[in-house]
Amino acid sequence: MSKVPFVNYGLQYKDLKSEIDGTMQDVLARGDLILRKDTDEFERRLAEFVGTKYAVALNSGTDALFFSLLTAGIGKGDEVITVSHTFVASIATIVQAGATPILIDVAEDFEMDVSKLEEAITEKTKAIILVHLNGRMSNIDKVMEIAQKHNLIVIEDAAQALGAKYNGKRAGLTGYSGCFSFYPAKILGCFGDGGGLTTNDEKVAEHVRLLRDHGQKTKTEIMCFGWNSRLDNLQAAVLNVKMNHLESWLNRRRAIASLYNEGLKEVGRIKVPPAPDNGIYFDVFQNYVLRVEDRDALFAYLKENGVETLIKDPIANHNHPGLKLSYFKLPMSEQLAKEVISLPMYPELTDEQVKYVIGCVKNFYSKK
Ligand SMILES: Cc1ncc(COP(=O)(O)O)c(C=O)c1O
């Protein structure tokens, strides 16, 4: 095994083994497998954590985005603005809803370049999918102001931002909906796929509850056509256990980011991300992403030295030929595709491991 793996799911399980095993056995013994009390409890806790009135558990963050668009009545002939520099699901769901994605560029901090937003709005625009990337929120205040002026809704793609804040407000609190992913590598990850939607609008919550369960209000009443997008009750039970550790994990991620930033800030040819407490931002570092020169050589050097890293977007989303979006010209997103690299980031990393990674990165640039 590498000295510093990029993810280590087994470690977290080992730490929580007795709690998780106990909960899973309890769920199995009860036979509570689909939409049972653990799911209700998880929804209550997610809503409470984010600060919304409602949360609906789903089987992915992708479906949270898709259902947000559907409940807002967005489809053919409508345009939805988002960024290219994101996970592809933020864009794909717009296409799946039948609408047209309009992609704009990001700023230096990888978040939507809000100065480019108004010029992208047309009379067909219905919504903005505002992505909070890497555990940092976008400037939701400014985006809400522009959206209100143009009568648009803001769907928060908070798949990477559970616990992040802007101006004291948590990701997923302010927009039409907040869309979360509980994929294993996420800040709060289950043992497979999982997702959730937060909202303050009761009608949206009710509609999403129908869409996730084939439109069934009760076993005998079908209100509309829907999908099967239920979060397994067993996964909800696991997430309830993990929720107890969320605050301490967020603190640990922020502490690791501070160590990385401190250790790497003086290294030339590297740009470290903003510090965890950066004015009105409260960043939670789903990912710790550097902008570097000689990115591919750094990746290889770290691998040789037992450090696994990730180059997630070597091609900007809009430039994947299969997506047919290359008519968008987005200089910063295209530049980032050449420069970004993610270092290992999870609460179980030890300070020694973080220092080892820092030492390797420093060695690489001192030799060049
Ligand atoms: C920014 C972003 N949006 C949406 C998603 C989709 O979430 P899921 O994988 O749970 O469908 C992800 C997950 O990686 C993501 O990072």
The ligand as an SDF file (V2000), in Angstrom:
LIG
                    3D

 16 16  0  0  0  0  0  0  0  0999 V2000
  -20.0780   18.9040   -7.6880 C   0  0  0  0  0  0  0  0  0  0  0  0
  -20.8270   17.6090   -7.7620 C   0  0  0  0  0  0  0  0  0  0  0  0
  -22.0810   17.6150   -8.2220 N   0  0  0  0  0  0  0  0  0  0  0  0
  -22.8060   16.4870   -8.2770 C   0  0  0  0  0  0  0  0  0  0  0  0
  -22.2920   15.2710   -7.9000 C   0  0  0  0  0  0  0  0  0  0  0  0
  -23.1140   14.0510   -8.0540 C   0  0  0  0  0  0  0  0  0  0  0  0
  -23.2950   13.3370   -6.8800 O   0  0  0  0  0  0  0  0  0  0  0  0
  -23.5000   11.7420   -6.9290 P   0  0  0  0  0  0  0  0  0  0  0  0
  -22.2060   11.1160   -7.2970 O   0  0  0  0  0  0  0  0  0  0  0  0
  -23.9420   11.3950   -5.5450 O   0  0  0  0  0  0  0  0  0  0  0  0
  -24.5640   11.4690   -7.9250 O   0  0  0  0  0  0  0  0  0  0  0  0
  -20.9830   15.2150   -7.4080 C   0  0  0  0  0  0  0  0  0  0  0  0
  -20.3970   13.9330   -6.9800 C   0  0  0  0  0  0  0  0  0  0  0  0
  -19.2720   13.6220   -7.1890 O   0  0  0  0  0  0  0  0  0  0  0  0
  -20.2230   16.4140   -7.3530 C   0  0  0  0  0  0  0  0  0  0  0  0
  -18.9640   16.4070   -6.9030 O   0  0  0  0  0  0  0  0  0  0  0  0
  1  2  1  0
  2  3  1  0
  2 15  2  0
  3  4  2  0
  4  5  1  0
  5  6  1  0
  5 12  2  0
  6  7  1  0
  7  8  1  0
  8  9  2  0
  8 10  1  0
  8 11  1  0
 12 13  1  0
 12 15  1  0
 13 14  2  0
 15 16  1  0
M  END
$$$$
